Amino acid sequence: MSLNDDLRKRIESYLPRYPSKQAVTLPALHLVHDEQRCVSREAVKEIADLLDLATAEVYDSMSFYEFFREEDAPLGKVRLWVCRSLACSLRGGEELLRHLCQKLAVKPGGTTADGKISVEFAECLGACEGAPAVMVDDEHKHNMNTEKLDEMVNELKK
Ligand code: FES
């Protein structure tokens, strides 16, 4: 079994808040993804069972969004996004991404060997006024440069 009792209860607690069980698919995927750092095939099936859906329906929703990781490429403990859209790119976003990948010895989309940090490029994070912007899980960091990035990464690696 992939979903523990707590996760099941949290998914079930969404049911009264949504117009249909199907509408709970994405919130459920997010809950599982946040906790397990991926959504395994087993978890997809269990979510489908909980929501009275076909496994393929849940899998279709999950795979439509590139946000969700599958079990063969789970996220590290922290997900670090570097924006490479126009405003950030013009202010050094691509260089930041290159610097970060080199420092952590990963490619975009990869996770450090110790499983602590996953690095991804992002399209506009909605923080253009603070370009170049980075996001650490759900938290924006603005006006980044390599020094600030190194400092942040050193903290995250502890
Ligand atoms: S272009 Fe990077 S936050 Fe908008």
Backbone and ligand atoms as CSV (ligand in chain L), in Angstrom:
chain,resi,resn,atom,element,x,y,z
A,1,MET,N,N,0.850,-1.194,0.000
A,1,MET,CA,C,0.000,0.000,0.000
A,1,MET,C,C,0.886,1.246,0.000
A,2,SER,N,N,0.572,2.167,-0.862
A,2,SER,CA,C,1.400,3.360,-0.999
A,2,SER,C,C,0.916,4.525,-0.115
A,3,LEU,N,N,-0.392,4.657,-0.009
A,3,LEU,CA,C,-0.940,5.784,0.774
A,3,LEU,C,C,-1.166,5.358,2.221
A,4,ASN,N,N,-0.574,6.083,3.143
A,4,ASN,CA,C,-0.817,5.741,4.546
A,4,ASN,C,C,-2.180,6.308,4.984
A,5,ASP,N,N,-2.568,5.955,6.198
A,5,ASP,CA,C,-3.897,6.372,6.682
A,5,ASP,C,C,-4.045,7.883,6.698
A,6,ASP,N,N,-2.981,8.570,7.095
A,6,ASP,CA,C,-3.058,10.033,7.172
A,6,ASP,C,C,-3.318,10.645,5.792
A,7,LEU,N,N,-2.600,10.168,4.787
A,7,LEU,CA,C,-2.807,10.689,3.429
A,7,LEU,C,C,-4.222,10.392,2.935
A,8,ARG,N,N,-4.681,9.190,3.216
A,8,ARG,CA,C,-6.058,8.835,2.811
A,8,ARG,C,C,-7.067,9.779,3.464
A,9,LYS,N,N,-6.863,10.022,4.760
A,9,LYS,CA,C,-7.809,10.901,5.470
A,9,LYS,C,C,-7.759,12.314,4.900
A,10,ARG,N,N,-6.553,12.771,4.591
A,10,ARG,CA,C,-6.435,14.131,4.043
A,10,ARG,C,C,-7.101,14.230,2.675
A,11,ILE,N,N,-6.948,13.204,1.862
A,11,ILE,CA,C,-7.615,13.215,0.553
A,11,ILE,C,C,-9.130,13.188,0.756
A,12,GLU,N,N,-9.576,12.334,1.643
A,12,GLU,CA,C,-11.029,12.236,1.887
A,12,GLU,C,C,-11.597,13.545,2.440
A,13,SER,N,N,-10.766,14.272,3.183
A,13,SER,CA,C,-11.258,15.534,3.764
A,13,SER,C,C,-11.526,16.584,2.673
A,14,TYR,N,N,-10.949,16.386,1.494
A,14,TYR,CA,C,-11.215,17.313,0.380
A,14,TYR,C,C,-12.589,17.085,-0.249
A,15,LEU,N,N,-13.096,15.882,-0.115
A,15,LEU,CA,C,-14.313,15.518,-0.865
A,15,LEU,C,C,-15.480,16.497,-0.683
A,16,PRO,N,N,-15.793,16.916,0.557
A,16,PRO,CA,C,-16.935,17.847,0.694
A,16,PRO,C,C,-16.681,19.227,0.085
A,17,ARG,N,N,-15.428,19.534,-0.169
A,17,ARG,CA,C,-15.089,20.874,-0.666
A,17,ARG,C,C,-15.154,21.007,-2.184
A,18,TYR,N,N,-15.297,19.898,-2.867
A,18,TYR,CA,C,-15.272,19.922,-4.342
A,18,TYR,C,C,-16.588,19.401,-4.908
A,19,PRO,N,N,-16.933,19.844,-6.106
A,19,PRO,CA,C,-18.240,19.464,-6.668
A,19,PRO,C,C,-18.335,17.991,-7.062
A,20,SER,N,N,-17.204,17.339,-7.272
A,20,SER,CA,C,-17.248,15.920,-7.637
A,20,SER,C,C,-15.973,15.250,-7.135
A,21,LYS,N,N,-16.012,13.930,-7.087
A,21,LYS,CA,C,-14.807,13.202,-6.672
A,21,LYS,C,C,-13.678,13.428,-7.675
A,22,GLN,N,N,-14.050,13.508,-8.945
A,22,GLN,CA,C,-13.035,13.707,-9.979
A,22,GLN,C,C,-12.261,15.009,-9.773
A,23,ALA,N,N,-12.984,16.017,-9.256
A,23,ALA,CA,C,-12.344,17.319,-9.041
A,23,ALA,C,C,-11.275,17.270,-7.951
A,24,VAL,N,N,-11.260,16.180,-7.199
A,24,VAL,CA,C,-10.257,16.036,-6.133
A,24,VAL,C,C,-8.952,15.427,-6.675
A,25,THR,N,N,-8.961,15.049,-7.934
A,25,THR,CA,C,-7.776,14.376,-8.497
A,25,THR,C,C,-6.498,15.200,-8.315
A,26,LEU,N,N,-6.519,16.437,-8.764
A,26,LEU,CA,C,-5.284,17.232,-8.671
A,26,LEU,C,C,-4.882,17.519,-7.229
A,27,PRO,N,N,-5.826,17.950,-6.362
A,27,PRO,CA,C,-5.410,18.131,-4.967
A,27,PRO,C,C,-4.822,16.851,-4.360
A,28,ALA,N,N,-5.397,15.713,-4.704
A,28,ALA,CA,C,-4.883,14.447,-4.160
A,28,ALA,C,C,-3.476,14.169,-4.690
A,29,LEU,N,N,-3.284,14.407,-5.969
A,29,LEU,CA,C,-1.950,14.201,-6.546
A,29,LEU,C,C,-0.919,15.099,-5.862
A,30,HIS,N,N,-1.325,16.345,-5.603
A,30,HIS,CA,C,-0.395,17.264,-4.929
A,30,HIS,C,C,-0.058,16.782,-3.522
A,31,LEU,N,N,-1.050,16.326,-2.799
A,31,LEU,CA,C,-0.790,15.834,-1.435
A,31,LEU,C,C,0.222,14.692,-1.453
A,32,VAL,N,N,-0.038,13.737,-2.330
A,32,VAL,CA,C,0.841,12.565,-2.405
A,32,VAL,C,C,2.235,12.975,-2.881
A,33,HIS,N,N,2.275,13.826,-3.885
A,33,HIS,CA,C,3.555,14.259,-4.443
A,33,HIS,C,C,4.382,15.013,-3.405
A,34,ASP,N,N,3.727,15.892,-2.646
A,34,ASP,CA,C,4.444,16.649,-1.610
A,34,ASP,C,C,5.054,15.708,-0.577
A,35,GLU,N,N,4.305,14.722,-0.199
A,35,GLU,CA,C,4.782,13.854,0.878
A,35,GLU,C,C,5.765,12.791,0.391
A,36,GLN,N,N,5.487,12.213,-0.767
A,36,GLN,CA,C,6.309,11.083,-1.201
A,36,GLN,C,C,7.352,11.478,-2.243
A,37,ARG,N,N,7.337,12.731,-2.664
A,37,ARG,CA,C,8.294,13.292,-3.635
A,37,ARG,C,C,8.167,12.664,-5.019
A,38,CYS,N,N,7.099,11.915,-5.226
A,38,CYS,CA,C,6.756,11.370,-6.542
A,38,CYS,C,C,5.350,10.795,-6.388
A,39,VAL,N,N,4.771,10.385,-7.502
A,39,VAL,CA,C,3.501,9.658,-7.417
A,39,VAL,C,C,3.728,8.313,-8.101
A,40,SER,N,N,3.787,7.286,-7.310
A,40,SER,CA,C,4.069,5.949,-7.848
A,40,SER,C,C,2.838,5.389,-8.562
A,41,ARG,N,N,3.065,4.349,-9.344
A,41,ARG,CA,C,1.927,3.691,-10.023
A,41,ARG,C,C,0.914,3.181,-9.009
A,42,GLU,N,N,1.457,2.654,-7.910
A,42,GLU,CA,C,0.586,2.146,-6.853
A,42,GLU,C,C,-0.274,3.278,-6.276
A,43,ALA,N,N,0.357,4.438,-6.072
A,43,ALA,CA,C,-0.388,5.583,-5.514
A,43,ALA,C,C,-1.463,6.051,-6.491
A,44,VAL,N,N,-1.144,6.045,-7.784
A,44,VAL,CA,C,-2.140,6.442,-8.793
A,44,VAL,C,C,-3.360,5.530,-8.691
A,45,LYS,N,N,-3.096,4.239,-8.567
A,45,LYS,CA,C,-4.206,3.279,-8.480
A,45,LYS,C,C,-5.027,3.512,-7.205
A,46,GLU,N,N,-4.312,3.778,-6.108
A,46,GLU,CA,C,-5.020,3.974,-4.838
A,46,GLU,C,C,-5.829,5.277,-4.835
A,47,ILE,N,N,-5.300,6.303,-5.462
A,47,ILE,CA,C,-6.067,7.556,-5.583
A,47,ILE,C,C,-7.323,7.288,-6.421
A,48,ALA,N,N,-7.139,6.567,-7.517
A,48,ALA,CA,C,-8.278,6.252,-8.384
A,48,ALA,C,C,-9.348,5.491,-7.599
A,49,ASP,N,N,-8.915,4.521,-6.810
A,49,ASP,CA,C,-9.886,3.736,-6.014
A,49,ASP,C,C,-10.626,4.646,-5.028
A,50,LEU,N,N,-9.874,5.533,-4.383
A,50,LEU,CA,C,-10.497,6.434,-3.406
A,50,LEU,C,C,-11.528,7.352,-4.049
A,51,LEU,N,N,-11.264,7.734,-5.298
A,51,LEU,CA,C,-12.122,8.712,-5.970
A,51,LEU,C,C,-13.105,8.064,-6.950
A,52,ASP,N,N,-13.158,6.736,-6.912
A,52,ASP,CA,C,-14.051,5.997,-7.833
A,52,ASP,C,C,-13.796,6.367,-9.292
A,53,LEU,N,N,-12.535,6.413,-9.636
A,53,LEU,CA,C,-12.159,6.725,-11.021
A,53,LEU,C,C,-11.357,5.561,-11.594
A,54,ALA,N,N,-11.207,5.570,-12.896
A,54,ALA,CA,C,-10.318,4.582,-13.515
A,54,ALA,C,C,-8.878,5.042,-13.285
A,55,THR,N,N,-7.996,4.089,-13.129
A,55,THR,CA,C,-6.570,4.423,-12.930
A,55,THR,C,C,-6.076,5.320,-14.060
A,56,ALA,N,N,-6.521,5.030,-15.287
A,56,ALA,CA,C,-6.069,5.808,-16.444
A,56,ALA,C,C,-6.494,7.277,-16.335
A,57,GLU,N,N,-7.639,7.528,-15.729
A,57,GLU,CA,C,-8.094,8.932,-15.591
A,57,GLU,C,C,-7.136,9.713,-14.688
A,58,VAL,N,N,-6.744,9.080,-13.594
A,58,VAL,CA,C,-5.819,9.761,-12.672
A,58,VAL,C,C,-4.452,9.913,-13.343
A,59,TYR,N,N,-4.034,8.850,-14.013
A,59,TYR,CA,C,-2.726,8.914,-14.678
A,59,TYR,C,C,-2.717,9.990,-15.772
A,60,ASP,N,N,-3.813,10.111,-16.499
A,60,ASP,CA,C,-3.902,11.143,-17.546
A,60,ASP,C,C,-3.754,12.535,-16.941
A,61,SER,N,N,-4.446,12.771,-15.825
A,61,SER,CA,C,-4.334,14.086,-15.172
A,61,SER,C,C,-2.897,14.322,-14.724
A,62,MET,N,N,-2.318,13.296,-14.144
A,62,MET,CA,C,-0.957,13.444,-13.622
A,62,MET,C,C,0.049,13.711,-14.738
A,63,SER,N,N,-0.063,12.956,-15.816
A,63,SER,CA,C,0.951,13.077,-16.862
A,63,SER,C,C,0.735,14.313,-17.745
A,64,PHE,N,N,-0.461,14.900,-17.667
A,64,PHE,CA,C,-0.708,16.130,-18.429
A,64,PHE,C,C,0.185,17.256,-17.904
A,65,TYR,N,N,0.396,17.269,-16.605
A,65,TYR,CA,C,1.215,18.304,-15.974
A,65,TYR,C,C,2.621,17.750,-15.785
A,66,GLU,N,N,3.599,18.438,-16.298
A,66,GLU,CA,C,4.959,17.940,-16.139
A,66,GLU,C,C,5.460,18.150,-14.717
A,67,PHE,N,N,4.616,18.733,-13.908
A,67,PHE,CA,C,4.985,19.044,-12.532
A,67,PHE,C,C,5.249,17.782,-11.696
A,68,PHE,N,N,4.460,16.741,-11.961
A,68,PHE,CA,C,4.509,15.566,-11.095
A,68,PHE,C,C,5.598,14.593,-11.525
A,69,ARG,N,N,6.337,14.111,-10.544
A,69,ARG,CA,C,7.385,13.126,-10.815
A,69,ARG,C,C,6.854,11.714,-10.602
A,70,GLU,N,N,7.346,10.811,-11.432
A,70,GLU,CA,C,6.985,9.409,-11.245
A,70,GLU,C,C,8.051,8.742,-10.390
A,71,GLU,N,N,7.795,7.490,-10.022
A,71,GLU,CA,C,8.665,6.837,-9.049
A,71,GLU,C,C,10.082,6.567,-9.554
A,72,ASP,N,N,10.276,6.555,-10.875
A,72,ASP,CA,C,11.627,6.302,-11.378
A,72,ASP,C,C,12.507,7.556,-11.325
A,73,ALA,N,N,11.918,8.710,-11.015
A,73,ALA,CA,C,12.707,9.951,-10.912
A,73,ALA,C,C,12.133,10.831,-9.796
A,74,PRO,N,N,12.171,10.342,-8.559
A,74,PRO,CA,C,11.568,11.120,-7.472
A,74,PRO,C,C,12.329,12.420,-7.216
A,75,LEU,N,N,11.616,13.356,-6.637
A,75,LEU,CA,C,12.242,14.623,-6.270
A,75,LEU,C,C,13.152,14.451,-5.077
A,76,GLY,N,N,14.118,15.362,-4.977
A,76,GLY,CA,C,14.907,15.433,-3.756
A,76,GLY,C,C,14.062,16.078,-2.660
A,77,LYS,N,N,14.701,16.263,-1.515
A,77,LYS,CA,C,13.988,16.843,-0.373
A,77,LYS,C,C,13.505,18.254,-0.709
A,78,VAL,N,N,14.315,18.983,-1.464
A,78,VAL,CA,C,13.981,20.366,-1.843
A,78,VAL,C,C,13.941,20.446,-3.364
A,79,ARG,N,N,12.969,21.195,-3.875
A,79,ARG,CA,C,12.883,21.407,-5.328
A,79,ARG,C,C,13.234,22.858,-5.596
A,80,LEU,N,N,14.243,23.043,-6.389
A,80,LEU,CA,C,14.731,24.388,-6.664
A,80,LEU,C,C,14.512,24.729,-8.135
A,81,TRP,N,N,13.718,25.760,-8.364
A,81,TRP,CA,C,13.410,26.154,-9.745
A,81,TRP,C,C,14.184,27.422,-10.085
A,82,VAL,N,N,14.773,27.441,-11.261
A,82,VAL,CA,C,15.429,28.662,-11.733
A,82,VAL,C,C,14.680,29.127,-12.977
A,83,CYS,N,N,14.194,30.357,-12.936
A,83,CYS,CA,C,13.418,30.879,-14.054
A,83,CYS,C,C,14.331,31.250,-15.221
A,84,ARG,N,N,13.929,30.840,-16.401
A,84,ARG,CA,C,14.725,31.171,-17.593
A,84,ARG,C,C,13.874,31.907,-18.623
A,85,SER,N,N,12.725,32.434,-18.206
A,85,SER,CA,C,11.919,33.214,-19.145
A,85,SER,C,C,12.543,34.596,-19.352
A,86,LEU,N,N,11.903,35.371,-20.218
A,86,LEU,CA,C,12.564,36.564,-20.752
A,86,LEU,C,C,13.184,37.500,-19.712
A,87,ALA,N,N,12.379,37.983,-18.762
A,87,ALA,CA,C,12.898,38.969,-17.808
A,87,ALA,C,C,14.078,38.388,-17.033
A,88,CYS,N,N,13.943,37.154,-16.602
A,88,CYS,CA,C,15.018,36.534,-15.818
A,88,CYS,C,C,16.219,36.218,-16.699
A,89,SER,N,N,15.920,35.755,-17.905
A,89,SER,CA,C,17.003,35.424,-18.821
A,89,SER,C,C,17.869,36.655,-19.110
A,90,LEU,N,N,17.187,37.793,-19.329
A,90,LEU,CA,C,17.930,39.029,-19.619
A,90,LEU,C,C,18.771,39.485,-18.424
A,91,ARG,N,N,18.375,39.055,-17.249
A,91,ARG,CA,C,19.110,39.466,-16.050
A,91,ARG,C,C,19.942,38.324,-15.452
A,92,GLY,N,N,20.234,37.312,-16.273
A,92,GLY,CA,C,21.201,36.296,-15.835
A,92,GLY,C,C,20.623,34.970,-15.374
A,93,GLY,N,N,19.350,34.727,-15.626
A,93,GLY,CA,C,18.726,33.476,-15.179
A,93,GLY,C,C,19.395,32.228,-15.742
A,94,GLU,N,N,19.734,32.281,-17.022
A,94,GLU,CA,C,20.356,31.095,-17.645
A,94,GLU,C,C,21.721,30.819,-17.028
A,95,GLU,N,N,22.457,31.898,-16.740
A,95,GLU,CA,C,23.773,31.730,-16.121
A,95,GLU,C,C,23.619,31.133,-14.722
A,96,LEU,N,N,22.579,31.600,-14.014
A,96,LEU,CA,C,22.334,31.047,-12.672
A,96,LEU,C,C,22.062,29.554,-12.747
A,97,LEU,N,N,21.265,29.168,-13.730
A,97,LEU,CA,C,20.935,27.748,-13.875
A,97,LEU,C,C,22.202,26.948,-14.177
A,98,ARG,N,N,23.013,27.462,-15.095
A,98,ARG,CA,C,24.263,26.761,-15.431
A,98,ARG,C,C,25.158,26.642,-14.208
A,99,HIS,N,N,25.271,27.753,-13.466
A,99,HIS,CA,C,26.113,27.787,-12.271
A,99,HIS,C,C,25.622,26.740,-11.253
A,100,LEU,N,N,24.330,26.720,-11.053
A,100,LEU,CA,C,23.739,25.812,-10.066
A,100,LEU,C,C,23.966,24.353,-10.462
A,101,CYS,N,N,23.733,24.064,-11.736
A,101,CYS,CA,C,23.911,22.684,-12.207
A,101,CYS,C,C,25.368,22.253,-12.054
A,102,GLN,N,N,26.264,23.172,-12.352
A,102,GLN,CA,C,27.688,22.846,-12.228
A,102,GLN,C,C,28.050,22.628,-10.760
A,103,LYS,N,N,27.569,23.517,-9.914
A,103,LYS,CA,C,27.884,23.417,-8.477
A,103,LYS,C,C,27.365,22.100,-7.894
A,104,LEU,N,N,26.190,21.698,-8.313
A,104,LEU,CA,C,25.562,20.506,-7.720
A,104,LEU,C,C,25.801,19.242,-8.547
A,105,ALA,N,N,26.505,19.395,-9.669
A,105,ALA,CA,C,26.793,18.252,-10.550
A,105,ALA,C,C,25.507,17.541,-10.982
A,106,VAL,N,N,24.548,18.327,-11.433
A,106,VAL,CA,C,23.303,17.751,-11.961
A,106,VAL,C,C,22.944,18.464,-13.267
A,107,LYS,N,N,22.066,17.848,-14.010
A,107,LYS,CA,C,21.489,18.516,-15.178
A,107,LYS,C,C,20.126,19.038,-14.760
A,108,PRO,N,N,19.562,20.020,-15.490
A,108,PRO,CA,C,18.204,20.452,-15.157
A,108,PRO,C,C,17.270,19.239,-15.137
A,109,GLY,N,N,16.484,19.153,-14.100
A,109,GLY,CA,C,15.603,17.993,-13.943
A,109,GLY,C,C,16.215,16.925,-13.048
A,110,GLY,N,N,17.510,17.089,-12.760
A,110,GLY,CA,C,18.203,16.073,-11.966
A,110,GLY,C,C,18.177,16.355,-10.472
A,111,THR,N,N,18.612,15.364,-9.726
A,111,THR,CA,C,18.647,15.450,-8.268
A,111,THR,C,C,20.056,15.105,-7.807
A,112,THR,N,N,20.529,15.809,-6.794
A,112,THR,CA,C,21.882,15.556,-6.291
A,112,THR,C,C,22.009,14.117,-5.784
A,113,ALA,N,N,23.227,13.629,-5.807
A,113,ALA,CA,C,23.464,12.223,-5.432
A,113,ALA,C,C,22.991,11.932,-4.017
A,114,ASP,N,N,23.020,12.952,-3.140
A,114,ASP,CA,C,22.574,12.716,-1.758
A,114,ASP,C,C,21.050,12.826,-1.617
A,115,GLY,N,N,20.366,13.088,-2.732
A,115,GLY,CA,C,18.902,13.142,-2.700
A,115,GLY,C,C,18.342,14.391,-2.046
A,116,LYS,N,N,19.189,15.399,-1.832
A,116,LYS,CA,C,18.693,16.581,-1.114
A,116,LYS,C,C,18.052,17.632,-2.016
A,117,ILE,N,N,18.615,17.851,-3.199
A,117,ILE,CA,C,18.142,18.982,-4.010
A,117,ILE,C,C,17.872,18.546,-5.451
A,118,SER,N,N,16.678,18.877,-5.924
A,118,SER,CA,C,16.358,18.701,-7.347
A,118,SER,C,C,16.384,20.082,-7.988
A,119,VAL,N,N,16.967,20.152,-9.167
A,119,VAL,CA,C,17.088,21.433,-9.879
A,119,VAL,C,C,16.229,21.379,-11.140
A,120,GLU,N,N,15.443,22.419,-11.345
A,120,GLU,CA,C,14.614,22.467,-12.544
A,120,GLU,C,C,14.671,23.866,-13.134
A,121,PHE,N,N,14.504,23.955,-14.435
A,121,PHE,CA,C,14.291,25.290,-14.989
A,121,PHE,C,C,12.806,25.539,-14.982
A,122,ALA,N,N,12.433,26.797,-14.827
A,122,ALA,CA,C,11.020,27.151,-14.810
A,122,ALA,C,C,10.762,28.187,-15.882
A,123,GLU,N,N,9.541,28.171,-16.390
A,123,GLU,CA,C,9.114,29.312,-17.193
A,123,GLU,C,C,8.590,30.326,-16.190
A,124,CYS,N,N,8.256,31.501,-16.620
A,124,CYS,CA,C,7.980,32.630,-15.721
A,124,CYS,C,C,7.320,32.221,-14.391
A,125,LEU,N,N,7.985,32.600,-13.318
A,125,LEU,CA,C,7.491,32.279,-11.979
A,125,LEU,C,C,6.527,33.341,-11.457
A,126,GLY,N,N,6.251,34.339,-12.304
A,126,GLY,CA,C,5.342,35.410,-11.883
A,126,GLY,C,C,6.015,36.376,-10.927
A,127,ALA,N,N,7.313,36.459,-10.999
A,127,ALA,CA,C,8.053,37.344,-10.091
A,127,ALA,C,C,9.043,38.178,-10.894
A,128,CYS,N,N,8.604,38.605,-12.081
A,128,CYS,CA,C,9.513,39.291,-13.017
A,128,CYS,C,C,10.140,40.545,-12.401
A,129,GLU,N,N,9.398,41.216,-11.511
A,129,GLU,CA,C,9.951,42.425,-10.896
A,129,GLU,C,C,11.181,42.111,-10.053
A,130,GLY,N,N,11.354,40.842,-9.714
A,130,GLY,CA,C,12.510,40.443,-8.898
A,130,GLY,C,C,13.480,39.588,-9.693
A,131,ALA,N,N,13.491,39.775,-11.016
A,131,ALA,CA,C,14.361,38.968,-11.873
A,131,ALA,C,C,15.841,39.235,-11.580
A,132,PRO,N,N,16.656,38.215,-11.614
A,132,PRO,CA,C,16.303,36.826,-11.865
A,132,PRO,C,C,15.740,36.162,-10.608
A,133,ALA,N,N,14.697,35.373,-10.825
A,133,ALA,CA,C,13.992,34.767,-9.702
A,133,ALA,C,C,14.215,33.260,-9.648
A,134,VAL,N,N,14.162,32.785,-8.428
A,134,VAL,CA,C,14.341,31.365,-8.143
A,134,VAL,C,C,13.215,30.983,-7.193
A,135,MET,N,N,12.832,29.746,-7.209
A,135,MET,CA,C,11.822,29.308,-6.250
A,135,MET,C,C,12.343,28.070,-5.525
A,136,VAL,N,N,12.247,28.110,-4.199
A,136,VAL,CA,C,12.651,26.971,-3.375
A,136,VAL,C,C,11.369,26.366,-2.828
A,137,ASP,N,N,11.015,25.219,-3.347
A,137,ASP,CA,C,9.687,24.642,-3.106
A,137,ASP,C,C,8.637,25.702,-3.433
A,138,ASP,N,N,7.968,26.287,-2.428
A,138,ASP,CA,C,6.923,27.269,-2.756
A,138,ASP,C,C,7.359,28.710,-2.505
A,139,GLU,N,N,8.603,28.902,-2.173
A,139,GLU,CA,C,9.042,30.244,-1.760
A,139,GLU,C,C,9.882,30.934,-2.842
A,140,HIS,N,N,9.432,32.135,-3.240
A,140,HIS,CA,C,10.197,32.908,-4.227
A,140,HIS,C,C,11.420,33.541,-3.604
A,141,LYS,N,N,12.489,33.605,-4.380
A,141,LYS,CA,C,13.690,34.366,-4.000
A,141,LYS,C,C,13.979,35.298,-5.165
A,142,HIS,N,N,14.073,36.576,-4.881
A,142,HIS,CA,C,14.220,37.571,-5.938
A,142,HIS,C,C,15.643,38.119,-6.044
A,143,ASN,N,N,15.896,38.725,-7.202
A,143,ASN,CA,C,17.175,39.399,-7.446
A,143,ASN,C,C,18.361,38.512,-7.074
A,144,MET,N,N,18.317,37.301,-7.590
A,144,MET,CA,C,19.371,36.344,-7.240
A,144,MET,C,C,20.642,36.635,-8.022
A,145,ASN,N,N,21.743,36.244,-7.431
A,145,ASN,CA,C,23.013,36.238,-8.136
A,145,ASN,C,C,23.765,34.989,-7.660
A,146,THR,N,N,24.913,34.740,-8.234
A,146,THR,CA,C,25.589,33.474,-7.906
A,146,THR,C,C,25.988,33.414,-6.426
A,147,GLU,N,N,26.346,34.563,-5.849
A,147,GLU,CA,C,26.749,34.554,-4.431
A,147,GLU,C,C,25.562,34.174,-3.539
A,148,LYS,N,N,24.422,34.829,-3.793
A,148,LYS,CA,C,23.219,34.520,-2.994
A,148,LYS,C,C,22.801,33.065,-3.197
A,149,LEU,N,N,22.923,32.618,-4.442
A,149,LEU,CA,C,22.533,31.246,-4.766
A,149,LEU,C,C,23.436,30.250,-4.031
A,150,ASP,N,N,24.736,30.517,-4.062
A,150,ASP,CA,C,25.683,29.615,-3.365
A,150,ASP,C,C,25.364,29.562,-1.878
A,151,GLU,N,N,25.099,30.727,-1.302
A,151,GLU,CA,C,24.801,30.801,0.132
A,151,GLU,C,C,23.535,29.970,0.449
A,152,MET,N,N,22.526,30.165,-0.393
A,152,MET,CA,C,21.271,29.451,-0.177
A,152,MET,C,C,21.466,27.943,-0.320
A,153,VAL,N,N,22.197,27.545,-1.346
A,153,VAL,CA,C,22.402,26.119,-1.586
A,153,VAL,C,C,23.225,25.496,-0.445
A,154,ASN,N,N,24.209,26.238,0.045
A,154,ASN,CA,C,25.008,25.700,1.151
A,154,ASN,C,C,24.134,25.463,2.375
A,155,GLU,N,N,23.179,26.357,2.607
A,155,GLU,CA,C,22.238,26.174,3.729
A,155,GLU,C,C,21.356,24.950,3.475
A,156,LEU,N,N,20.866,24.826,2.251
A,156,LEU,CA,C,19.966,23.713,1.935
A,156,LEU,C,C,20.674,22.362,2.043
A,157,LYS,N,N,21.973,22.356,1.798
A,157,LYS,CA,C,22.715,21.093,1.821
A,157,LYS,C,C,23.002,20.607,3.238
A,158,LYS,N,N,22.853,21.494,4.220
A,158,LYS,CA,C,23.173,21.115,5.613
A,158,LYS,C,C,22.212,20.064,6.127
L,1,FES,S1,S,10.472,35.950,-16.296
L,1,FES,FE1,FE,11.269,35.072,-14.496
L,1,FES,S2,S,9.747,35.448,-13.026
L,1,FES,FE2,FE,8.891,36.216,-14.851
